[in-house]
Amino acid sequence: MATLSVESPARGARPRRNSRRSRSTVIVHVLLIAIVAVGLLPYLFVLTTSVKSNEQFAVSYWTPTFPFHFENYLSAWNQIAPFMAISIIVALISILGIVALSLVSGFVLARFRFPGRQFFFIMVVALLMVPGIASLIPLFVMMRDFGLLNTLWVLILPRIAGGAVLGTILMKTFIEGIPQELFDAARVDGAGTGRLFRSIMLPLSLPVVGTVSLLTVIGVWNDFFWPLLTVTNNALKPVSVGLLFFQGQAGTDYGAMFAGYMIASLPLLLLFLFLSKYFLAGIQGGLPGSH
């Protein structure tokens, strides 16, 4: 009897498919490394320039030079420390105000049914479509009429009002993802609205609270034009404006100026390192460590 041998036609398909996958993986890794390198180049430039003198900066613009002048950091710290203190105060008060307003409004919009609920939420979302430059002059006139120019409140109140809009949207979306059964079980046990807010909603909302807090600090730290417009008292200027004082009439101390940039960026870097898991969990709509 003749035996029939059937040869598998796809014998070489698996190695070829694996080679394609490995090639695509290498391409993705190369692209990611290139993106990271491009993102880090400005930071590396600031780092290398922060330890140069003006002569070294003029001779060697891009490459590091020896000796390193670490005294630039001491000079920069002595100059920007008061401005960083102002930024920290503004950021802390803004976080408290934004988180408090966003938690309450998000909780009400997510868990209570009342006439006009959807309309109010649409109006909150619509505020995101208003460009900041469109409200600049009316906001300035309002702060002037209230007598708040050249005070800390001119930096804090607009930040709270603007941050509460995005905070409310994030809080409402996150709270809607919390199972309703938890609230129903607590109500069966006799918990009122205040107890539901404190014991269930508040602990479970820590991820989105971290997200809102981090976004608030980034907004305060990067805000430049509004403090420059509304604050003329040097003792009340935040760090974003205080860095301008490195540019004097006698010239610019580039080493100290870039050292000031490095020092000013450290709080954001450390804050993101500590709050990164809450930030990512708040964006994804889950609890840290739950996935």
C-alpha positions in Angstrom: 0.0 0.0 0.0 1.2 3.4 -0.8 1.4 5.8 2.1 0.6 9.4 1.6 2.7 11.9 3.3 1.1 15.3 3.9 3.6 18.1 4.3 2.4 21.0 6.4 2.3 24.1 4.2 2.7 26.5 7.1 5.9 25.0 8.6 7.9 28.2 7.9 5.0 30.5 8.7 5.6 30.6 12.5 9.3 31.7 12.3 8.5 34.3 9.7 5.6 35.6 11.9 7.9 35.7 14.9 10.5 37.6 13.0 8.0 40.2 11.9 6.8 40.6 15.5 10.4 41.0 16.8 11.1 43.5 14.0 8.0 45.6 14.8 8.9 45.4 18.5 12.4 46.8 17.8 10.9 49.6 15.7 8.5 50.5 18.5 11.4 50.5 21.0 13.5 52.7 18.8 10.7 55.2 18.3 10.0 55.3 22.1 13.7 55.9 22.8 13.8 58.7 20.3 10.7 60.4 21.8 12.2 60.1 25.3 15.6 61.5 24.1 13.9 64.5 22.4 11.9 65.1 25.5 15.0 65.0 27.8 17.3 67.0 25.6 16.0 70.4 26.9 16.2 69.2 30.4 19.8 68.0 29.9 20.7 71.3 28.3 19.4 73.2 31.4 21.3 70.8 33.7 24.6 71.2 31.9 24.2 75.0 31.6 23.3 75.4 35.3 26.9 74.5 36.3 28.6 76.9 33.9 30.0 80.4 34.2 29.1 83.0 31.7 32.5 82.6 30.0 32.0 78.8 29.7 28.5 79.3 28.4 29.8 81.7 25.7 32.7 79.3 24.7 30.9 76.0 24.9 27.2 76.4 24.3 26.0 72.8 24.0 28.7 70.6 25.6 29.6 70.3 29.4 32.7 72.1 30.5 35.0 71.8 33.5 35.1 72.9 36.3 31.5 72.7 37.4 30.2 75.8 39.2 27.8 74.3 41.8 27.7 77.7 43.6 25.2 78.7 40.9 22.6 76.7 42.8 23.3 78.5 46.1 23.0 81.8 44.3 19.8 80.7 42.6 18.2 79.4 45.7 18.9 82.6 47.7 17.1 84.5 44.9 14.1 82.3 44.1 13.3 80.9 47.6 10.8 83.7 48.5 9.0 83.3 45.1 8.8 79.5 45.6 7.2 80.1 49.0 4.5 82.2 47.3 3.9 79.6 44.7 3.6 76.8 47.3 1.1 78.9 49.4 -1.0 79.6 46.3 -0.9 76.0 45.2 -1.9 74.6 48.6 -4.8 77.0 49.1 -5.9 76.4 45.5 -5.8 72.6 45.9 -8.0 72.9 49.1 -10.5 75.1 47.3 -10.7 73.1 44.0 -10.8 69.7 45.7 -13.6 70.8 48.1 -15.7 72.4 45.4 -15.1 69.6 42.9 -15.9 66.8 45.4 -19.2 68.3 46.5 -20.4 69.3 43.0 -19.2 66.0 41.5 -20.9 64.0 44.2 -24.2 65.9 43.8 -24.2 65.6 40.0 -23.3 61.9 40.1 -25.5 60.6 42.9 -28.6 62.9 43.1 -31.5 63.2 40.8 -33.0 66.7 40.5 -34.5 68.9 37.8 -31.9 70.5 35.6 -29.1 68.2 36.7 -28.0 67.4 33.1 -28.3 71.1 32.1 -26.0 72.2 34.9 -23.4 69.6 34.0 -23.6 70.7 30.3 -23.0 74.3 31.4 -20.0 73.2 33.4 -18.6 71.3 30.4 -19.3 74.3 28.1 -17.0 76.4 30.3 -14.1 74.3 29.1 -14.7 75.6 25.6 -14.2 79.2 26.6 -10.6 80.3 25.8 -8.7 81.8 28.7 -7.8 84.9 26.7 -11.5 85.7 26.2 -12.0 86.1 29.9 -8.8 87.9 30.7 -10.0 91.5 30.5 -13.3 90.9 32.3 -11.5 88.9 35.0 -8.9 91.7 35.4 -11.7 94.3 35.7 -13.5 92.2 38.3 -10.4 91.7 40.4 -9.7 95.5 40.2 -13.2 96.4 41.2 -13.0 94.0 44.2 -9.7 95.6 45.2 -7.8 92.3 45.0 -4.9 93.4 42.7 -1.5 93.0 44.3 -2.8 90.5 46.8 -2.5 86.7 47.1 -6.2 86.3 46.4 -5.8 87.6 42.8 -3.7 84.5 42.2 -5.8 82.1 44.2 -9.5 82.9 43.4 -9.2 82.7 39.6 -7.2 79.5 39.9 -9.9 78.0 42.1 -12.7 79.1 39.8 -11.0 77.8 36.7 -9.7 74.5 38.3 -13.1 73.6 39.7 -14.5 73.3 36.2 -12.2 70.5 35.1 -12.2 69.1 38.7 -16.0 68.8 38.7 -16.0 66.9 35.4 -13.3 64.5 36.6 -14.9 64.0 40.0 -18.4 63.3 38.5 -17.0 60.8 36.0 -15.0 59.0 38.7 -17.8 58.9 41.3 -20.2 57.5 38.7 -17.9 54.5 38.4 -18.2 53.7 42.1 -20.7 50.8 42.5 -24.1 52.1 43.6 -24.5 49.0 45.8 -22.0 50.5 48.3 -24.2 53.5 48.8 -27.4 51.5 49.0 -25.9 49.2 51.6 -24.8 52.1 53.7 -28.2 53.7 53.5 -29.8 50.4 54.7 -27.5 50.6 57.7 -28.8 54.1 58.4 -26.1 56.3 56.9 -27.1 59.8 55.9 -25.8 61.9 53.1 -22.9 63.3 55.1 -21.8 59.9 56.3 -21.9 58.6 52.7 -19.8 61.5 51.6 -17.2 61.1 54.4 -17.0 57.3 54.8 -17.5 56.0 51.2 -17.1 58.6 48.5 -14.2 60.5 50.0 -11.8 57.5 50.7 -12.6 55.9 47.3 -12.0 59.2 45.5 -8.4 59.6 46.5 -7.1 58.8 43.0 -9.0 61.5 41.3 -8.2 63.9 44.2 -4.5 63.2 43.5 -5.1 63.9 39.8 -6.8 67.2 40.4 -4.1 68.2 42.9 -1.3 67.5 40.5 -3.0 69.4 37.7 -3.6 72.3 40.0 0.1 72.5 41.1 1.2 72.3 37.4 -1.2 75.1 36.5 0.1 77.3 39.4 3.7 76.6 38.6 3.4 77.3 34.9 1.1 80.4 35.2 3.1 83.4 34.0 1.0 86.0 32.3 -1.7 86.5 34.9 0.7 87.1 37.8 2.8 89.4 35.6 -0.4 91.4 34.8 -2.0 91.6 38.3 0.9 91.6 40.8 3.5 94.4 40.9 4.6 93.8 44.4 7.8 91.7 44.2 7.1 90.1 47.6 3.9 88.5 46.1 5.2 87.3 42.8 5.3 83.5 42.2 8.4 81.6 41.0 7.4 81.7 37.3 7.7 85.5 37.4 10.5 85.6 39.9 12.8 83.8 37.5 12.8 87.0 35.4 15.0 88.7 38.0 18.0 86.8 36.8 18.0 89.1 33.8 19.4 92.4 35.0 20.6 95.6 33.4 24.3 94.5 34.0 23.7 91.3 32.1 22.3 87.8 32.6 23.9 85.2 34.9 23.1 82.2 32.7 24.4 79.6 35.1 22.4 80.9 38.1 19.3 81.4 35.9 19.4 77.8 34.6 20.1 76.6 38.1 16.9 78.5 39.2 15.0 76.7 36.4 16.3 73.3 37.8 15.3 74.2 41.4 11.9 75.4 40.3 11.2 72.2 38.4 12.1 69.9 41.3 8.8 70.3 43.2 6.8 69.2 40.2 9.1 66.3 39.6 9.0 65.0 43.2 5.2 65.6 43.3 4.6 63.6 40.2 6.8 60.7 41.5 4.8 60.5 44.7 1.4 61.1 43.1 1.9 59.2 39.8 0.0 56.1 40.8 -3.0 58.3 42.0 -2.7 60.4 38.8 -2.8 57.4 36.5 -5.5 55.7 38.5 -7.6 58.9 38.5 -7.3 59.2 34.7 -8.1 55.5 34.1 -11.0 55.6 36.6 -9.8 53.0 39.1 -8.1 52.6 42.4 -4.3 52.4 42.6 -3.2 48.8 42.7 -6.6 47.5 41.8 -5.6 46.3 38.3 
